[in-house]
Amino acid sequence: MSVVKRGGVYHLRRRVPVRFQSVEDRTSVYVSLKTDSETMAKAKAPLVWERIVKAWEDALAGQTGDSLKKFEQAQKLAVASGFEYMGSAQVAELPIQELLARVEAIEAGAANTNVQADAVLGGVERPKIKVSEALEIYWDLTKLDIQNKNSDQVRCWKNLRKKAVNNFILVCGDKPIDEITQDDMFDFRDWWEVRVLDEGLTGQTANKDFIHLRKVLKTVNAKKRLQIALPDAKISLPEGEPKERPPFSDNWIKTRLLAPGALDGLNDQASAIFKIMINTGLRLIEIASLTPEEICLDDPKEGGISYAQILPIGRELKSRRAKRRVPLLGVSLEAMRAFPEGFSNYRQNSATLSATLNKYLRENDLKETPEHVVYSLCHRFEDRMLKANMDERIRRDLMGHSLKREKYGKGADLEDIVKVMQPYVIE
Protein backbone atom coordinates (compact mmCIF):
# COMPACT_ATOMS: atom_id res chain seq x y z
CA MET A 1 0.00 0.00 0.00
CA SER A 2 1.28 3.47 -0.86
CA VAL A 3 0.10 7.08 -0.94
CA VAL A 4 0.64 9.18 -4.04
CA LYS A 5 -0.05 12.83 -4.71
CA ARG A 6 -2.27 13.77 -7.58
CA GLY A 7 -3.85 17.16 -8.27
CA GLY A 8 -2.55 18.48 -4.95
CA VAL A 9 -4.30 15.72 -2.94
CA TYR A 10 -2.92 12.42 -1.70
CA HIS A 11 -4.51 9.14 -2.78
CA LEU A 12 -4.35 5.59 -1.52
CA ARG A 13 -2.99 3.06 -4.06
CA ARG A 14 -2.97 -0.66 -3.39
CA ARG A 15 -3.26 -3.94 -5.25
CA VAL A 16 -6.57 -5.76 -4.88
CA PRO A 17 -6.36 -9.12 -3.05
CA VAL A 18 -7.23 -12.14 -5.17
CA ARG A 19 -10.31 -13.01 -3.11
CA PHE A 20 -11.93 -9.72 -4.17
CA GLN A 21 -11.37 -10.14 -7.92
CA SER A 22 -15.09 -10.80 -8.34
CA VAL A 23 -15.79 -7.38 -6.84
CA GLU A 24 -12.91 -5.38 -8.30
CA ASP A 25 -12.07 -6.00 -11.95
CA ARG A 26 -8.79 -4.11 -11.84
CA THR A 27 -5.57 -5.07 -10.13
CA SER A 28 -5.23 -1.92 -8.02
CA VAL A 29 -7.30 0.57 -6.04
CA TYR A 30 -6.86 4.32 -6.28
CA VAL A 31 -8.90 6.34 -3.72
CA SER A 32 -8.65 9.99 -2.63
CA LEU A 33 -7.59 10.51 0.99
CA LYS A 34 -8.85 14.11 0.85
CA THR A 35 -5.76 15.71 2.34
CA ASP A 36 -2.68 17.53 1.04
CA SER A 37 -0.60 16.42 4.02
CA GLU A 38 1.57 13.38 3.45
CA THR A 39 1.71 12.67 7.19
CA MET A 40 -2.05 12.79 7.47
CA ALA A 41 -2.45 10.69 4.32
CA LYS A 42 -0.19 7.94 5.68
CA ALA A 43 -2.13 7.94 8.93
CA LYS A 44 -5.50 7.71 7.15
CA ALA A 45 -4.53 5.15 4.52
CA PRO A 46 -4.73 1.97 6.70
CA LEU A 47 -8.15 2.99 8.05
CA VAL A 48 -9.49 3.79 4.59
CA TRP A 49 -8.19 0.47 3.27
CA GLU A 50 -9.78 -1.40 6.15
CA ARG A 51 -13.08 0.32 5.39
CA ILE A 52 -12.86 -0.58 1.69
CA VAL A 53 -12.12 -4.23 2.44
CA LYS A 54 -15.04 -4.40 4.87
CA ALA A 55 -17.33 -2.85 2.28
CA TRP A 56 -16.19 -5.38 -0.35
CA GLU A 57 -16.78 -8.26 2.05
CA ASP A 58 -20.26 -6.96 2.86
CA ALA A 59 -20.97 -6.42 -0.82
CA LEU A 60 -20.01 -9.97 -1.73
CA ALA A 61 -22.08 -11.33 1.16
CA GLY A 62 -25.09 -9.24 0.15
CA GLN A 63 -25.16 -9.78 -3.62
CA THR A 64 -27.86 -12.44 -3.31
CA GLY A 65 -29.58 -10.99 -0.24
CA ASP A 66 -32.79 -9.00 0.01
CA SER A 67 -33.18 -5.53 -1.47
CA LEU A 68 -32.67 -3.68 1.81
CA LYS A 69 -29.41 -5.48 2.48
CA LYS A 70 -28.16 -4.70 -1.04
CA PHE A 71 -29.11 -1.06 -0.60
CA GLU A 72 -27.24 -0.86 2.72
CA GLN A 73 -24.16 -2.49 1.21
CA ALA A 74 -24.23 -0.01 -1.67
CA GLN A 75 -24.31 2.86 0.83
CA LYS A 76 -21.33 1.46 2.72
CA LEU A 77 -19.38 0.85 -0.46
CA ALA A 78 -20.04 4.38 -1.71
CA VAL A 79 -18.75 5.82 1.57
CA ALA A 80 -15.73 3.52 1.48
CA SER A 81 -14.98 4.92 -1.97
CA GLY A 82 -15.10 8.45 -0.63
CA PHE A 83 -18.63 9.46 -1.67
CA GLU A 84 -22.05 9.88 -0.12
CA TYR A 85 -24.51 7.41 -1.59
CA MET A 86 -27.07 9.03 -3.87
CA GLY A 87 -29.72 7.65 -6.17
CA SER A 88 -28.95 7.75 -9.88
CA ALA A 89 -31.33 10.69 -10.41
CA GLN A 90 -29.49 12.70 -7.75
CA VAL A 91 -26.11 11.77 -9.17
CA ALA A 92 -27.22 12.97 -12.61
CA GLU A 93 -28.05 16.39 -11.16
CA LEU A 94 -24.66 16.88 -9.47
CA PRO A 95 -22.38 19.70 -10.65
CA ILE A 96 -20.22 18.49 -13.49
CA GLN A 97 -17.02 18.45 -11.41
CA GLU A 98 -18.58 16.25 -8.72
CA LEU A 99 -20.06 13.92 -11.31
CA LEU A 100 -16.69 13.61 -13.09
CA ALA A 101 -15.01 12.81 -9.75
CA ARG A 102 -17.30 9.80 -9.37
CA VAL A 103 -16.74 8.69 -12.94
CA GLU A 104 -13.00 9.18 -12.57
CA ALA A 105 -12.98 7.00 -9.47
CA ILE A 106 -14.46 4.20 -11.51
CA GLU A 107 -12.06 4.68 -14.36
CA ALA A 108 -9.12 4.86 -11.95
CA GLY A 109 -9.99 1.46 -10.54
CA ALA A 110 -11.71 2.51 -7.31
CA ALA A 111 -14.83 0.75 -8.51
CA ASN A 112 -15.81 -1.68 -11.24
CA THR A 113 -18.80 -1.65 -13.52
CA ASN A 114 -20.73 -4.02 -11.28
CA VAL A 115 -21.12 -3.79 -7.52
CA GLN A 116 -18.93 -0.79 -6.78
CA ALA A 117 -19.98 1.23 -9.82
CA ASP A 118 -23.61 0.81 -8.81
CA ALA A 119 -22.72 2.12 -5.37
CA VAL A 120 -20.82 5.19 -6.61
CA LEU A 121 -23.33 6.11 -9.33
CA GLY A 122 -26.52 5.20 -7.44
CA GLY A 123 -27.41 2.15 -9.46
CA VAL A 124 -28.98 0.23 -6.58
CA GLU A 125 -32.69 0.92 -6.28
CA ARG A 126 -34.16 1.97 -2.98
CA PRO A 127 -35.93 -1.04 -1.44
CA LYS A 128 -39.71 -1.20 -1.30
CA ILE A 129 -40.43 -1.51 2.42
CA LYS A 130 -44.05 -2.00 3.42
CA VAL A 131 -45.45 -0.32 6.52
CA SER A 132 -45.65 -3.65 8.36
CA GLU A 133 -42.04 -4.40 7.43
CA ALA A 134 -40.97 -0.96 8.62
CA LEU A 135 -42.34 -1.79 12.06
CA GLU A 136 -40.24 -4.97 12.25
CA ILE A 137 -37.15 -3.02 11.20
CA TYR A 138 -38.02 -0.36 13.78
CA TRP A 139 -37.73 -2.86 16.65
CA ASP A 140 -34.09 -3.55 15.73
CA LEU A 141 -33.32 0.16 15.40
CA THR A 142 -34.68 1.11 18.84
CA LYS A 143 -33.08 -1.45 21.14
CA LEU A 144 -31.28 1.36 22.96
CA ASP A 145 -34.63 3.05 23.70
CA ILE A 146 -35.93 0.05 25.64
CA GLN A 147 -32.77 -1.27 27.25
CA ASN A 148 -33.84 -0.11 30.74
CA LYS A 149 -37.50 -1.13 30.48
CA ASN A 150 -38.78 -4.32 32.07
CA SER A 151 -40.80 -6.86 30.07
CA ASP A 152 -44.10 -5.24 31.03
CA GLN A 153 -42.92 -1.78 29.98
CA VAL A 154 -41.53 -3.14 26.70
CA ARG A 155 -44.85 -4.85 25.96
CA CYS A 156 -46.81 -1.64 26.57
CA TRP A 157 -44.29 0.40 24.56
CA LYS A 158 -44.53 -1.97 21.60
CA ASN A 159 -48.31 -2.28 21.74
CA LEU A 160 -48.79 1.48 21.25
CA ARG A 161 -46.70 1.41 18.09
CA LYS A 162 -48.30 -1.82 16.83
CA LYS A 163 -51.74 -0.27 17.29
CA ALA A 164 -50.80 2.85 15.33
CA VAL A 165 -49.32 0.87 12.44
CA ASN A 166 -52.17 -1.64 12.33
CA ASN A 167 -54.76 1.15 12.34
CA PHE A 168 -53.00 2.86 9.43
CA ILE A 169 -52.84 -0.40 7.46
CA LEU A 170 -56.55 -0.95 8.13
CA VAL A 171 -57.35 2.44 6.59
CA CYS A 172 -54.72 2.83 3.86
CA GLY A 173 -53.40 -0.66 3.25
CA ASP A 174 -49.94 -2.15 3.77
CA LYS A 175 -48.27 -0.05 1.10
CA PRO A 176 -44.55 0.67 0.62
CA ILE A 177 -43.60 3.63 2.77
CA ASP A 178 -42.22 5.57 -0.17
CA GLU A 179 -45.72 5.46 -1.69
CA ILE A 180 -47.50 6.98 1.31
CA THR A 181 -49.11 10.25 0.23
CA GLN A 182 -50.54 13.31 1.92
CA ASP A 183 -53.99 11.98 1.03
CA ASP A 184 -53.24 8.76 2.91
CA MET A 185 -52.47 10.76 6.03
CA PHE A 186 -55.66 12.81 5.62
CA ASP A 187 -57.65 9.58 5.14
CA PHE A 188 -56.15 8.28 8.38
CA ARG A 189 -57.11 11.51 10.13
CA ASP A 190 -60.68 11.33 8.76
CA TRP A 191 -61.02 7.76 10.02
CA TRP A 192 -59.92 8.81 13.49
CA GLU A 193 -62.16 11.86 13.46
CA VAL A 194 -65.22 9.63 12.89
CA ARG A 195 -64.15 7.37 15.75
CA VAL A 196 -63.65 10.30 18.11
CA LEU A 197 -67.13 11.60 17.33
CA ASP A 198 -68.95 8.25 17.27
CA GLU A 199 -67.19 6.45 20.13
CA GLY A 200 -66.69 9.30 22.55
CA LEU A 201 -62.91 9.06 22.31
CA THR A 202 -60.55 12.00 22.72
CA GLY A 203 -58.41 13.76 20.16
CA GLN A 204 -55.44 12.83 22.32
CA THR A 205 -56.04 9.13 21.60
CA ALA A 206 -55.92 9.78 17.86
CA ASN A 207 -52.90 12.05 18.11
CA LYS A 208 -50.92 9.33 19.89
CA ASP A 209 -51.47 7.09 16.88
CA PHE A 210 -50.25 9.82 14.54
CA ILE A 211 -47.15 10.42 16.68
CA HIS A 212 -46.21 6.75 16.94
CA LEU A 213 -46.78 6.07 13.23
CA ARG A 214 -44.63 9.02 12.21
CA LYS A 215 -41.92 8.00 14.66
CA VAL A 216 -41.73 4.52 13.14
CA LEU A 217 -41.59 5.82 9.56
CA LYS A 218 -39.12 8.63 10.30
CA THR A 219 -36.78 6.38 12.28
CA VAL A 220 -36.60 3.73 9.56
CA ASN A 221 -36.23 6.38 6.87
CA ALA A 222 -33.43 8.17 8.72
CA LYS A 223 -31.46 5.24 10.10
CA LYS A 224 -31.67 3.23 6.90
CA ARG A 225 -30.84 6.40 4.91
CA LEU A 226 -33.69 5.79 2.49
CA GLN A 227 -34.00 9.51 1.63
CA ILE A 228 -37.78 9.28 1.29
CA ALA A 229 -39.76 12.52 1.30
CA LEU A 230 -42.37 11.40 3.82
CA PRO A 231 -45.65 13.35 3.89
CA ASP A 232 -45.71 16.08 6.51
CA ALA A 233 -49.43 16.84 6.56
CA LYS A 234 -50.65 18.45 9.78
CA ILE A 235 -53.26 15.95 10.90
CA SER A 236 -53.46 16.40 14.68
CA LEU A 237 -56.98 16.55 16.11
CA PRO A 238 -57.94 19.11 18.77
CA GLU A 239 -57.55 17.52 22.19
CA GLY A 240 -59.86 19.82 24.13
CA GLU A 241 -59.66 20.30 27.86
CA PRO A 242 -58.06 17.40 29.73
CA LYS A 243 -60.54 15.37 31.74
CA GLU A 244 -60.02 16.02 35.43
CA ARG A 245 -60.58 13.20 37.87
CA PRO A 246 -62.17 14.20 41.17
CA PRO A 247 -60.49 13.10 44.41
CA PHE A 248 -62.20 10.72 46.82
CA SER A 249 -63.26 12.39 50.05
CA ASP A 250 -61.61 11.18 53.26
CA ASN A 251 -65.04 10.23 54.57
CA TRP A 252 -65.70 8.02 51.53
CA ILE A 253 -62.31 6.37 51.86
CA LYS A 254 -62.87 5.63 55.56
CA THR A 255 -66.53 4.59 55.50
CA ARG A 256 -66.84 2.89 52.10
CA LEU A 257 -63.50 1.88 50.63
CA LEU A 258 -62.04 0.72 53.94
CA ALA A 259 -65.30 -0.57 55.41
CA PRO A 260 -65.05 -4.16 56.75
CA GLY A 261 -65.27 -6.56 53.82
CA ALA A 262 -65.33 -3.80 51.17
CA LEU A 263 -62.22 -5.09 49.38
CA ASP A 264 -62.65 -8.79 50.14
CA GLY A 265 -63.49 -9.54 46.51
CA LEU A 266 -60.03 -8.50 45.42
CA ASN A 267 -57.01 -10.78 45.60
CA ASP A 268 -54.68 -10.00 48.51
CA GLN A 269 -52.01 -8.29 46.42
CA ALA A 270 -54.43 -6.03 44.53
CA SER A 271 -56.13 -5.08 47.81
CA ALA A 272 -52.78 -4.21 49.42
CA ILE A 273 -51.66 -2.12 46.45
CA PHE A 274 -54.95 -0.21 46.59
CA LYS A 275 -54.43 0.56 50.29
CA ILE A 276 -50.81 1.62 49.76
CA MET A 277 -51.98 4.26 47.29
CA ILE A 278 -54.15 5.93 49.96
CA ASN A 279 -51.36 7.46 52.05
CA THR A 280 -48.55 7.59 49.49
CA GLY A 281 -49.95 8.85 46.20
CA LEU A 282 -47.69 6.35 44.42
CA ARG A 283 -48.70 5.25 40.92
CA LEU A 284 -50.01 1.72 40.51
CA ILE A 285 -47.00 0.67 38.41
CA GLU A 286 -44.62 2.09 41.02
CA ILE A 287 -46.19 0.01 43.78
CA ALA A 288 -46.58 -3.11 41.65
CA SER A 289 -42.92 -2.93 40.58
CA LEU A 290 -41.46 -2.55 44.08
CA THR A 291 -38.57 -4.91 44.76
CA PRO A 292 -37.49 -6.03 48.24
CA GLU A 293 -34.61 -3.50 48.05
CA GLU A 294 -37.11 -0.67 47.62
CA ILE A 295 -39.32 -1.65 50.56
CA CYS A 296 -37.74 -0.29 53.73
CA LEU A 297 -39.65 -1.23 56.88
CA ASP A 298 -38.64 0.25 60.25
CA ASP A 299 -35.33 1.54 58.90
CA PRO A 300 -33.04 2.16 61.92
CA LYS A 301 -31.03 4.68 59.87
CA GLU A 302 -34.19 6.78 59.58
CA GLY A 303 -35.27 6.52 63.21
CA GLY A 304 -37.44 3.47 62.58
CA ILE A 305 -39.47 5.14 59.81
CA SER A 306 -40.83 2.86 57.09
CA TYR A 307 -40.82 4.04 53.50
CA ALA A 308 -40.85 2.98 49.86
CA GLN A 309 -38.03 4.18 47.65
CA ILE A 310 -38.69 4.31 43.92
CA LEU A 311 -35.55 3.28 42.05
CA PRO A 312 -34.77 2.18 38.46
CA ILE A 313 -34.29 -1.45 39.44
CA GLY A 314 -35.11 -3.73 36.52
CA ARG A 315 -37.27 -1.09 34.87
CA GLU A 316 -37.33 2.45 33.54
CA LEU A 317 -38.80 5.24 35.66
CA LYS A 318 -41.33 7.65 34.20
CA SER A 319 -38.91 10.54 34.67
CA ARG A 320 -35.79 11.54 36.57
CA ARG A 321 -38.00 13.09 39.27
CA ALA A 322 -39.80 9.78 39.82
CA LYS A 323 -36.80 8.55 41.82
CA ARG A 324 -37.76 9.34 45.42
CA ARG A 325 -38.64 8.13 48.94
CA VAL A 326 -42.18 8.17 50.29
CA PRO A 327 -43.10 7.41 53.95
CA LEU A 328 -45.40 4.48 54.65
CA LEU A 329 -48.02 5.40 57.24
CA GLY A 330 -51.38 4.23 58.55
CA VAL A 331 -53.32 1.74 56.43
CA SER A 332 -50.60 1.90 53.75
CA LEU A 333 -47.90 0.73 56.17
CA GLU A 334 -50.12 -2.08 57.41
CA ALA A 335 -50.69 -3.26 53.83
CA MET A 336 -46.98 -3.05 53.00
CA ARG A 337 -46.00 -5.12 56.04
CA ALA A 338 -48.03 -8.00 54.59
CA PHE A 339 -45.88 -7.98 51.43
CA PRO A 340 -42.29 -7.10 52.38
CA GLU A 341 -41.00 -8.85 49.24
CA GLY A 342 -43.29 -6.94 46.90
CA PHE A 343 -46.04 -8.05 44.57
CA SER A 344 -45.00 -10.95 42.37
CA ASN A 345 -48.39 -11.19 40.64
CA TYR A 346 -48.10 -7.72 39.18
CA ARG A 347 -44.39 -6.87 39.03
CA GLN A 348 -44.22 -7.77 35.34
CA ASN A 349 -47.91 -7.36 34.55
CA SER A 350 -49.14 -4.08 35.99
CA ALA A 351 -51.21 -3.23 32.91
CA THR A 352 -54.11 -5.36 34.14
CA LEU A 353 -54.06 -3.83 37.61
CA SER A 354 -55.78 -0.55 36.81
CA ALA A 355 -58.55 -2.31 34.88
CA THR A 356 -59.01 -4.83 37.70
CA LEU A 357 -59.34 -2.17 40.40
CA ASN A 358 -61.57 0.17 38.41
CA LYS A 359 -63.87 -2.70 37.45
CA TYR A 360 -64.10 -3.73 41.11
CA LEU A 361 -64.98 -0.20 42.22
CA ARG A 362 -67.66 0.02 39.53
CA GLU A 363 -69.25 -3.38 40.14
CA ASN A 364 -69.29 -2.98 43.93
CA ASP A 365 -70.74 0.55 44.04
CA LEU A 366 -67.51 1.98 45.48
CA LYS A 367 -67.22 4.95 43.12
CA GLU A 368 -68.12 8.16 44.89
CA THR A 369 -69.31 9.55 41.53
CA PRO A 370 -69.26 8.05 38.01
CA GLU A 371 -66.10 10.10 37.30
CA HIS A 372 -64.11 8.60 40.17
CA VAL A 373 -61.37 6.07 39.35
CA VAL A 374 -58.65 4.36 41.34
CA TYR A 375 -56.26 7.25 40.66
CA SER A 376 -58.67 9.50 42.55
CA LEU A 377 -56.78 8.22 45.60
CA CYS A 378 -53.66 10.01 44.34
CA HIS A 379 -55.62 13.22 43.85
CA ARG A 380 -56.88 13.03 47.42
CA PHE A 381 -53.37 12.40 48.75
CA GLU A 382 -52.19 15.64 47.17
CA ASP A 383 -55.21 17.51 48.58
CA ARG A 384 -54.31 16.15 52.01
CA MET A 385 -50.77 17.52 51.63
CA LEU A 386 -52.23 20.93 50.80
CA LYS A 387 -54.45 20.71 53.85
CA ALA A 388 -51.34 20.05 55.92
CA ASN A 389 -49.77 23.26 54.51
CA MET A 390 -46.93 21.22 53.11
CA ASP A 391 -44.33 23.16 51.12
CA GLU A 392 -44.66 22.86 47.33
CA ARG A 393 -41.11 21.47 47.03
CA ILE A 394 -42.00 18.62 49.41
CA ARG A 395 -45.30 17.93 47.63
CA ARG A 396 -43.57 17.69 44.28
CA ASP A 397 -40.80 15.52 45.73
CA LEU A 398 -43.33 13.06 47.17
CA MET A 399 -45.42 12.89 44.01
CA GLY A 400 -42.41 12.68 41.71
CA HIS A 401 -43.49 15.80 39.83
CA SER A 402 -41.25 18.29 38.07
CA LEU A 403 -40.03 21.17 40.22
CA LYS A 404 -39.98 23.54 37.21
CA ARG A 405 -36.68 24.96 38.42
CA GLU A 406 -33.25 23.63 39.32
CA LYS A 407 -33.33 21.31 42.30
CA TYR A 408 -31.15 22.41 45.21
CA GLY A 409 -30.33 20.32 48.27
CA LYS A 410 -31.62 16.85 49.09
CA GLY A 411 -35.07 17.97 50.21
CA ALA A 412 -36.91 17.48 53.50
CA ASP A 413 -35.97 14.66 55.90
CA LEU A 414 -38.41 11.78 56.22
CA GLU A 415 -38.82 12.56 59.92
CA ASP A 416 -39.98 16.10 59.17
CA ILE A 417 -42.35 14.91 56.46
CA VAL A 418 -43.91 12.34 58.79
CA LYS A 419 -44.49 14.95 61.49
CA VAL A 420 -46.39 17.16 59.07
CA MET A 421 -48.37 14.32 57.48
CA GLN A 422 -49.24 12.28 60.56
CA PRO A 423 -52.40 14.25 61.57
CA TYR A 424 -53.87 13.67 58.11
CA VAL A 425 -53.02 9.99 57.69
CA ILE A 426 -55.89 7.51 57.17
CA GLU A 427 -55.56 4.61 59.55
Secondary structure by P-SEA (a helix, b strand, c coil): ccccccccbbbbbbbbcccccccccccbbbbbcccccaaaaaaaaaaaaaaaaaaaaaaaacccccaaaaaaaaaaaaaaaccccccaaaaaaccaaaaaaaaaaaaaccccccaaaaaaacccccccccaaaaaaaaaaacccccccccaaaaaaaaaaaaaaaaaaaacccccccccccaaaaaaaaaaaaaaaaaacccaaaaaaaaaaaaaaaaaaaaccccccccccccccccccccbbbbbbcaaaaacccccccccccccaaaaaaaaaaccccccaaaaaaccccccccccccccbbbbbbbcccccccccccccbbbbbcaaaaaaaaacccccccccccccaaaaaaaaaaaaaccccccccccaaaaaaaaaaaaaacccaaaaaaaaccccccccccccccaaaaaaaacccccc
